Amino acid sequence: MPATLTWFHQPRVIHERFFDKVTLADISAMSVDADALLRTGTTPVHTIIDLTDVTWLPQNLAKIREAMRVPPHPSRGWVVLIVPPHNPIIQVIGDFAGQIRSVNDQYQVVHTLHEAILLLNAHEPALALTPADST
């Protein structure tokens, strides 16, 4: 799978990174794996989803929704999606997928990891995230 799933700041912030060509099977597998990891964290568990290095995503939104069959978990905090500013197709599709993963409209699109860290720190200052937290 062209993706990685790690703790950005254990047990509070998950980091999902996708690369290259992402398939519906990749999206489905990550959805299941991320939900399992989320359940091991301390509530609320925030998620940073990084699409910066993605070159292609499926474009059928109904099939993407179907692939993400795991409903948002109530332990989920903010979902922060990092999208490349120069690729509007990935922005739109990523935005759609990110909204499916969010709970209570705790969702934001940014363009860099630095912006994601600033956003999460603004909503939960006790996290005190830094780029060094990334694994």
Backbone hydrogen bonds in HBPLUS format (Angstrom, degrees):
<---DONOR---> <-ACCEPTOR-->    atom                        ^
c    i                          cat <-CA-CA->   ^        H-A-AA   ^      H-
h    n   atom  resd res      DA  || num        DHA   H-A  angle D-A-AA Bond
n    s   type  num  typ     dist DA aas  dist angle  dist       angle   num
A0003-ALA N   A0001-MET O   2.79 MM   2  5.46 138.4  1.97 102.5  91.2     1
A0019-PHE N   A0002-PRO O   2.77 MM  17  5.11 152.1  1.85 151.4 147.0     2
A0004-THR N   A0017-ARG O   2.78 MM  13  5.21 147.3  1.89 144.2 154.4     3
A0017-ARG N   A0004-THR O   2.95 MM  13  5.21 165.7  1.97 148.9 152.6     4
A0006-THR N   A0015-HIS O   3.07 MM   9  5.32 164.4  2.10 145.5 150.3     5
A0015-HIS N   A0006-THR O   2.77 MM   9  5.32 166.9  1.79 162.6 159.4     6
A0008-PHE N   A0013-VAL O   2.72 MM   5  5.33 157.7  1.76 145.6 152.1     7
A0009-HIS N   A0013-VAL O   3.14 MM   4  4.93 162.2  2.18 134.6 135.9     8
A0012-ARG N   A0009-HIS O   2.76 MM   3  5.76 151.2  1.84 143.1 148.1     9
A0013-VAL N   A0009-HIS O   2.94 MM   4  4.93 152.5  2.02 129.7 136.2    10
A0042-THR N   A0011-PRO O   2.88 MM  31  5.55 158.9  1.93 140.8 146.1    11
A0046-HIS N   A0012-ARG O   2.80 MM  34  6.16 152.1  1.88 169.6 161.9    12
A0014-ILE N   A0046-HIS O   2.81 MM  32  6.22 163.8  1.84 156.9 156.6    13
A0048-ILE N   A0014-ILE O   2.82 MM  34  6.14 164.5  1.85 156.4 160.7    14
A0016-GLU N   A0048-ILE O   2.79 MM  32  6.12 166.6  1.81 166.2 170.6    15
A0050-ASP N   A0016-GLU O   2.70 MM  34  6.07 169.2  1.71 164.8 167.6    16
A0018-PHE N   A0050-ASP O   3.02 MM  32  6.27 169.3  2.03 173.8 170.8    17
A0020-ASP N   A0053-ASP O   2.86 MM  33  6.12 137.1  2.05 146.4 135.8    18
A0055-THR N   A0020-ASP O   2.81 MM  35  4.75 160.7  1.84 111.8 118.6    19
A0056-TRP N   A0020-ASP O   3.40 MM  36  6.47 155.3  2.47 131.5 125.1    20
A0022-VAL N   A0056-TRP O   2.94 MM  34  6.07 175.4  1.94 154.4 155.4    21
A0027-ILE N   A0023-THR O   3.06 MM   4  6.41 158.0  2.11 148.7 154.2    22
A0028-SER N   A0024-LEU O   2.90 MM   4  6.11 160.8  1.94 151.2 156.4    23
A0029-ALA N   A0025-ALA O   2.92 MM   4  6.08 166.9  1.93 149.9 153.4    24
A0030-MET N   A0026-ASP O   2.93 MM   4  6.07 164.1  1.95 150.3 154.9    25
A0031-SER N   A0027-ILE O   2.97 MM   4  6.08 153.7  2.04 144.6 152.0    26
A0032-VAL N   A0028-SER O   3.15 MM   4  6.46 160.1  2.19 151.7 155.5    27
A0033-ASP N   A0029-ALA O   2.92 MM   4  6.13 170.8  1.93 155.4 158.4    28
A0034-ALA N   A0030-MET O   2.75 MM   4  5.72 164.5  1.78 151.4 156.1    29
A0035-ASP N   A0031-SER O   3.09 MM   4  6.13 154.2  2.16 138.0 145.1    30
A0036-ALA N   A0032-VAL O   3.05 MM   4  6.33 155.3  2.11 147.7 154.3    31
A0037-LEU N   A0033-ASP O   3.01 MM   4  6.30 158.2  2.06 148.9 154.5    32
A0038-LEU N   A0034-ALA O   2.82 MM   4  5.96 160.4  1.86 150.2 156.3    33
A0039-ARG N   A0035-ASP O   3.15 MM   4  6.35 148.4  2.25 143.4 150.2    34
A0040-THR N   A0037-LEU O   2.94 MM   3  5.38 153.6  2.01 112.2 120.6    35
A0041-GLY N   A0038-LEU O   3.11 MM   3  5.37 160.4  2.15 110.7 116.9    36
A0045-VAL N   A0075-SER O   2.83 MM  30  6.06 162.3  1.86 155.9 162.1    37
A0077-GLY N   A0045-VAL O   2.68 MM  32  5.03 168.7  1.69 125.6 123.8    38
A0047-THR N   A0078-TRP O   2.77 MM  31  6.23 160.5  1.81 161.7 168.4    39
A0080-VAL N   A0047-THR O   2.75 MM  33  6.14 168.2  1.76 167.7 171.9    40
A0049-ILE N   A0080-VAL O   2.80 MM  31  6.14 163.1  1.83 155.8 161.2    41
A0082-ILE N   A0049-ILE O   2.74 MM  33  6.06 168.3  1.76 160.4 163.0    42
A0051-LEU N   A0082-ILE O   2.78 MM  31  5.78 169.1  1.79 159.0 162.6    43
A0054-VAL N   A0051-LEU O   3.11 MM   3  5.30 166.7  2.12 119.7 119.5    44
A0064-ILE N   A0060-ASN O   3.01 MM   4  6.35 147.9  2.12 149.0 159.0    45
A0065-ARG N   A0061-LEU O   2.96 MM   4  6.19 163.5  1.99 149.7 153.4    46
A0066-GLU N   A0062-ALA O   3.02 MM   4  6.25 155.4  2.08 141.9 148.8    47
A0067-ALA N   A0063-LYS O   2.87 MM   4  6.06 150.7  1.96 142.5 150.4    48
A0068-MET N   A0064-ILE O   3.05 MM   4  6.31 137.7  2.24 146.3 157.2    49
A0068-MET N   A0065-ARG O   3.23 MM   3  5.22 131.5  2.48  94.3 106.9    50
A0076-ARG N   A0073-HIS O   2.96 MM   3  5.56 166.0  1.98 122.5 127.0    51
A0079-VAL N   A0106-GLN O   2.95 MM  27  6.32 151.6  2.03 141.6 149.6    52
A0108-GLN N   A0079-VAL O   3.06 MM  29  6.59 149.4  2.16 159.3 165.4    53
A0081-LEU N   A0108-GLN O   2.92 MM  27  6.30 162.7  1.95 160.5 165.4    54
A0110-VAL N   A0081-LEU O   2.81 MM  29  6.10 164.3  1.84 166.3 167.6    55
A0083-VAL N   A0110-VAL O   3.01 MM  27  6.45 161.4  2.05 159.3 158.7    56
A0087-ASN N   A0084-PRO O   3.39 MM   3  5.81 171.2  2.40 118.7 118.6    57
A0091-GLN N   A0087-ASN O   3.08 MM   4  6.35 152.1  2.16 148.9 157.6    58
A0092-VAL N   A0088-PRO O   2.98 MM   4  6.17 162.8  2.01 149.7 152.1    59
A0093-ILE N   A0089-ILE O   3.01 MM   4  6.20 177.7  2.01 158.8 159.6    60
A0094-GLY N   A0090-ILE O   2.81 MM   4  5.56 155.1  1.87 139.1 147.7    61
A0095-ASP N   A0091-GLN O   2.87 MM   4  5.81 152.1  1.95 139.5 147.9    62
A0096-PHE N   A0092-VAL O   3.06 MM   4  6.29 157.0  2.12 145.9 151.3    63
A0097-ALA N   A0093-ILE O   3.03 MM   4  6.34 166.8  2.05 153.7 156.5    64
A0098-GLY N   A0094-GLY O   2.82 MM   4  5.96 160.9  1.85 153.1 159.0    65
A0099-GLN N   A0095-ASP O   3.04 MM   4  6.21 153.2  2.12 147.2 153.3    66
A0100-ILE N   A0096-PHE O   3.25 MM   4  6.57 147.4  2.36 144.2 152.5    67
A0101-ARG N   A0097-ALA O   3.26 MM   4  6.60 146.7  2.38 144.2 152.5    68
A0102-SER N   A0099-GLN O   3.27 MM   3  5.17 144.4  2.40  95.0 104.9    69
A0106-GLN N   A0103-VAL O   3.15 MM   3  5.94 157.4  2.20 123.7 129.0    70
A0116-ALA N   A0112-THR O   3.13 MM   4  6.46 151.9  2.21 142.4 150.3    71
A0117-ILE N   A0113-LEU O   2.91 MM   4  6.21 159.4  1.95 157.5 162.2    72
A0118-LEU N   A0114-HIS O   2.98 MM   4  6.26 163.4  2.00 151.1 155.6    73
A0119-LEU N   A0115-GLU O   2.94 MM   4  6.11 158.1  1.99 147.9 153.6    74
A0120-LEU N   A0116-ALA O   3.02 MM   4  6.28 169.3  2.03 154.4 156.4    75
A0121-ASN N   A0117-ILE O   2.92 MM   4  6.06 163.1  1.94 153.8 159.1    76
A0122-ALA N   A0118-LEU O   2.90 MM   4  6.04 144.9  2.02 142.2 151.8    77
A0123-HIS N   A0119-LEU O   3.08 MM   4  6.40 149.4  2.18 148.5 156.0    78
A0124-GLU N   A0120-LEU O   2.82 MM   4  5.92 142.1  1.96 146.5 157.8    79
A0127-LEU N   A0124-GLU O   3.00 MM   3  5.95 165.8  2.02 130.2 134.0    80
A0128-ALA N   A0125-PRO O   3.10 MM   3  5.68 134.6  2.31 115.3 124.4    81
A0133-ASP N   A0130-THR O   2.95 MM   3  5.59 162.0  1.98 119.4 125.1    82
A0134-SER N   A0131-PRO O   3.22 MM   3  5.84 157.8  2.27 115.9 121.0    83
